[in-house]
């Protein structure tokens, strides 16, 4: 995986453009609806780029990323991560050109969705609800809505039409030359300042197996024609949002069938009802993501214990992992908040987060301490950890340092008599067997916790 310094340097220049005019009302939408999802750094980056645009203009002056670092008082890595968040949520498009060993960017700001489209989006509104809670979500809906005039039908429309008010003069009454017609046209390199409709987030259609879906529905009077572009887009989004596999989606599609058409609103409702039934009326958070396929290292059928552990970490979401190690108990809101924060702010992948959770719970008496988790997560982010192997190797290498962070102690020379760092691929905390070190050096309480946790992890295979 490329590091941020391979993608972006302080001397790289950029200009800001806008896909249409941005209005003051957009700032309210960005502040209250988008900021809880993208974080304060990404929000500040968007507002800074917006401010660089001159009034009533669509292009900014050319400048370097070093100035952007000064504006935001942050480093280039955080700017790069914030830029990716804006890109992912549909607020920014990035273009790059390499010419004479000089790299330049265009940052095209996209306007946010209007409140109606945001609250009816089917993805962003679900994540916002999970992020801010029921009470704050209801407050935001009231802020961006108003009472509709219900008694308008009792009134008579007496509005005058254009032809009732204005008349058109004949061509003979004024002079209109060929030169005048050219004045009505826009120059070849000019464009009108306006505004385009914003596009909602759309998951790639190839992320869902529609061929397998149709194969399972061929005996249920579902034809390929019913899977229109809009229906496919809705299915792909719902499958990502609620982590629905093809077999489960077949039943959901059937429940939304109406008069030889698939009702998209019924499809959304059925998917939401299915998820809430599976998760005790809760809605999904972004911590339900699993490891991307490109970053999975365990691609073959696992045989050894190490391979099975890797496969498990790569195929389970951090939220489900917390449930597994707690015997099926729903994770607390504070634990989910910790996990979601490190996935967003540190940009750690789901499998890496699973390794981190496992390590921290073993080392801290089954406690998910926010400060300790964030400190290790920050270290892994700086190291560019993306895969299970990277995370496990680094945890093994830095085990002594992490223990000192947990105990709040500095390194002492007297610690040299402790057992040496092992060179096996899997760190010590994964081992079921007792250590070969003298029993006097083994903390029995910790060893017991290791065995208990490993027993819980075995349950997922059943």
N, C-alpha and C positions, 0 to 999 in steps of 0.2 A: 504494500500500500504506500502511495506517495505521501510524503510529509508535507505540512503546510508550506515550508520554506521552498519546496520544489514547485509549488503551485503559485506562490506569491512572494514578492520581495518588496521592501520599503521603497526602492527606487522605481518600481513599476508604476506607470502613469495610468490615470483613468479619467473618464468624463462621465457625468451623470446625465441620463435622458429620462423622459417621462412619457409613458404611454397615455398621453392625454393629461388634461389639467387635474391637479390634486386640489381638493377643497378643504376648508377648515373643518367641515363635518367629518372628513376622513380621519382627522387627528383623534376625534372622540372614538371612532370605531377601532382605530389602531390601539389606543390606550386601554380601552375597557374590554375589547373582545379578542384582540390578537396578542397583546402583551402577556397575559397569563399563560399563553401557549408557547411563545417564542422566547420569553425572558427579557430582562431589561437591557442587556447588551445588544441583542438583535434589534430591539425597538429603538434604542439610541442610534444605532447605525442607520436605520431607515430614516429617522428624523434628521440626522446630520446630512445624509445624501439629499434629502428633500430640500433642506435649507440652502444647499449649494446651488440649487437651480435659481436663476434670477427670476424676478417677478414677471409673470406672464410669458415665460420662455420655456422651451422644451429641452434646452441643452445647457450644461454648466461649463465653466472654464476647465481646462485640462490641469491636473495637479497630480502629485505623487501620493502613494499610500503612507509615506512618512508623515505627511500633514494630517492624514486621517487618524493615525496613531496618536498624534498630539491632540486633536479635537476630542477624541474619546478617552484619552488618558489610559490607554491599554496597549497590549502587545499585539503583534501581527497574527499570532495564532488565534486569539480570541476574536479578532476581526474576521479571520477566515471562517471560523466556526459559525459566527453570527451570520455571515453572508450565506452560508449553506442553509441555515435555518430559514432565512428569508426566501431563498430559492425554493426550498422544499414546500413551503406553505403558500407559494404562489404570489409573493409580494415583490419578487425581483427576478429579472432575467440577466444573465451575465454572458458577455461576448468577449473573446480574447483574440488578439492579432500579434503575431511575432514577425518583426521586420528589422533586419540588420541587427540581430541579437538584442533587440529592444522589445519588451513586452508591454502592450497597452490593453486596457480593458474599457468596455462600455457597460455601465450599470444602468439598466433600464428599470425604473421604478414602475411597479404595477399598482393600480389603485386597489384598495381592499374591497371585499364584497360588501354590498349594501346590507343593512341590518336584516332585512327580510330574507335575502338569500343566505346569509350567515346562519340565522336561527332555523332555517329550513334545509340546511346543507346536508344533514344526515351523517356527517363526520365531525366537522369542526364544532358544531353545537354539542355533540355528545362528549367530546373531549373537554370542552369548556365547562359543561355541567359537572363532569367528574373532577375538574381542577378546582373550581370555585365553590362548589356545593349548591344545594337546592335553594337556600335563602338568597345567596348572592346572585345566582342565576336568574331567579325571579325578579330581583331588583334591576338587573341589567335589561331584562325584557321590558319592564315598565319604563326604563329610561329611554329605550329606543322605539317605543310605541306610544300611541295615543288613542283616545276614544274615537270611534268611527261615528260620523253623523248618520244616525239611523232614521231620522224623520225626513230625509230629502225627497222621498217618494210623495210626500204630501204637498210638495211645492211644484209649480209649473215652470218649465224651462222657457225663459223669454230672451235668451241670449241671441243677439243679432249675428247673422252670418256675414262673411266677407263681402259678398255681392250686395248685401243690404246696406252696407256702410260706404263702400268704395266703388268708384267707377273707373274705367280704363279709357284713356284718351286715344284717339286715332293716331297712326304714325305720321300723318300730315301735320299734326299740331306741334310736333317737336322734331328737331334734327337728330338723326341717329346715324352716324357714319360707320364705315368699316373699322376705323381706328377705335371707335368707342366700344365695339364688341370685344376687342382685344383687352381693353381695360377690365373687362368682367372676368377674364381668365386669370388663374394663378400661375406664377412662374414655375418653370420646370423643376427647380430645386427648392421649392417652397411647399409647405403643407399648412393646412389650417389648424389652429389650436382648438382642440376639442377633447373628447373623452370617449374611450371605448369601454364596453362592458367588461367587467372582470370575470375571469374564468374560475370556476370552483376547482378544488383539488380532485384529481382523477388518478386512481391507481392504474398502472399499466394492465391492459387486458390480458397480456401473455402471462401474468402472474397467477391466473386461474385457468384450470383445465376445462374449457367449455366442451371439448369433444367428449370427454368422459361424462360430463353433466348430461349431454344430449343422449349418450348411449344408455344411461340409466333411466332416461325419461321417454325412450322411444315407444314403450308400451303404455304410456299414459297420455296419449294424444297431444303431446307437445312437439310441435314441428320447429325446424330451424328458423322459419320465418318469424316465429313468435319472439325469438331472441334478437330483437332489434338492437341498434347501436346503444340507445338509451338504456334498455334493459340490461345489456351486457355491462355497461359502465356501472349501473347500480349494483349488479351482482358482484363485480370485482371490488367495489368499494366496501360493500357489506361483508364480503369474505375477509378482507383485510381488517376491517374495524372490529368484527366480532370473532375473528379466528375460526371461521366456519369452513369445514372441509367439503369436498364435492358431494359426498353421500348425504350429509346433513342439509346441504343446499338444495338437493333434489326435493326433499320434503317441503322445504320453505317455498320453493318455486311453485309446487303444486298447490299449496295453500293460498297463493296469490293469483291463481288462474281465474279469470272472469270472462265469460263469453268469447273464448278462443283468443284472449289477450292476457298478458301478464300485467297486473296492476302494480305499478312501481311503489305507490304508497302502501299498499297491502304487503308488498314484498319487504319494505323497510320495517313495517310494524311486526310482521311475522319473525323477522330476524332479531329484532329487539326483544320480542317476547321470549324467543328461544333462549337468548343469552341471559336474560334476567331469570328465567326459570332454572338455568344451569348454575347461576351464581347468586342465588338468594336476593333477587331484585336489584342487584347492583349493575352499574354501567361500566364499560371498559375504560381503563386508563391506558396511557401510552406504554406502560410497563408490561403490557400483554404481548409485545412484539417478541418474535423469536429470531435466532441468528440468520442473517441473510445467506442465501445459498452460496454466493461467491466466497464467503469467509469461512465456510465449513471445512474442517480438516479431516473429519472422520466420514469419508464418503463411501467406504466399503462396509460390509456387514461386520459389526464388532465381534471379536473373539475373546480377547483378553479383558481383564478387569479395567485396565487403563482405557482401552478403546470404548468400552461400554460407558464409562464415566464421561468421556468426551462426547459421545453420541447423545447422552442424556442432557448435558449442558447445552448442546447445540440445538436440541429439538424442543426444549421446554422454555416457556417464558419466565422471567424473573418472578412474576406474581405466582405462577403455578409452582415454581421451585420453593417459594416461601411456604406455600400450602403443604407441599409434600413433606418438608422437614418438620412441619408442625402437626403432622398426622391428619391433614385435611382441613385444619382450622383456617378460616379466612384471615389473611394478614391484616394487621392493624393499619389504620389510615396513616399513622406516623411512619411506619415501616415502608409503606408504598410511596410516601412522599420522599423519603430518603432515596429510594431506588429511582424514582422518576427524576429527581434532581440530578443525580449523577449521570443518568442516561442523556439528559438534555444539556446540562452545563459542561460535563466532561466528554460528551459524545462517545461514551463507551458502548460497545455492541452488547446485545442481550446475553450472549454466551459468556462474555468477559464479566458482565455483572454477576452472573450466576457463580462463577469461580470466586469472585470477590466476596459475595455473600457467604459462601461456604467457608472460605478462609477466616473471615471475621468472626463468624459464629463459633467456630472451633476455638479461636484464640481469645475470645472475650466472654466465655461462660454463657454462650447462646444469646448474647445481647447484640443488637444491631445499633451500635453507637454512632450517631450522626457525624461527629467530628472525626472519629477514627476512620470511618468509611470514606468520607470525603478526602481525607489526607492521602490514603492509599489510591483512591480513584484519580486524584490529581496527578500523582506520580505516574500511574499507568497511562494517563492521557498524554503526559509529556513524553513518555517513552513510545507512544504510538502503538499501544497494545490493541490488536483487533481480533485475534483468534484465541481459542482455548489454549493452544500450545504456548503462545506468547505469555498469556496470563499465568499459567501454571509454572512455566520456567522462571518468570520474574519473581513470583511468590516464593519459589524455592531459593532463588539467589539472594533475595532481600529479606528472607525470613527473620534473621536476627535484628535487622534494622526495624522491621515492622513490630516486632515484640517490644523493642525499646520505645517505640512510639506509643504502644498500648500501655506500657508501664510508666511512661513519662520519665525514663532514665536515660542518661547519656552512656555512651560506650565506655566500658572500663576494661583495662588490660587483664584484669582477673578473670574475665569471661573466656579467656583463651582456652581454659581447660574444659569447656563445654564440648559436646560431641560435634565433630566437624560437619560441614555442609555436605550432604550426599550428592552424588552425581546422577542418580536415577532420573528418568524422565518425569515421574510423578512425585510431587512433594510428600513430605512425611505425613501431612495430616490426612492423606487418602488411605494410608495403610491400615488394614484390619489386624494384621499380626502385631504382636508385641515387639518393641524394639529389642535389638540384640545388645543394647547398652546395659550396663549393670542396673539391677532393679532399684538400687538406691537412688539413681538419677531420674527415675520415672515418677512423675506426679500421678498417683493412682486416680485422683478425681478427674484429671484431664483425660486420662486413658479411657475411663468409663464413659465420659461424654463423647469421645470419638466413636466408641463402639455403638452407643445409642443412636448417634446421628447416622452412622453407616447402615444400621438396621432400618431406619426410616427411609433412607435413599433406596434400599432394596425393594421397597414396596411398589415403586413405580413400574417395575418389570411385570408385576402381577396384573 
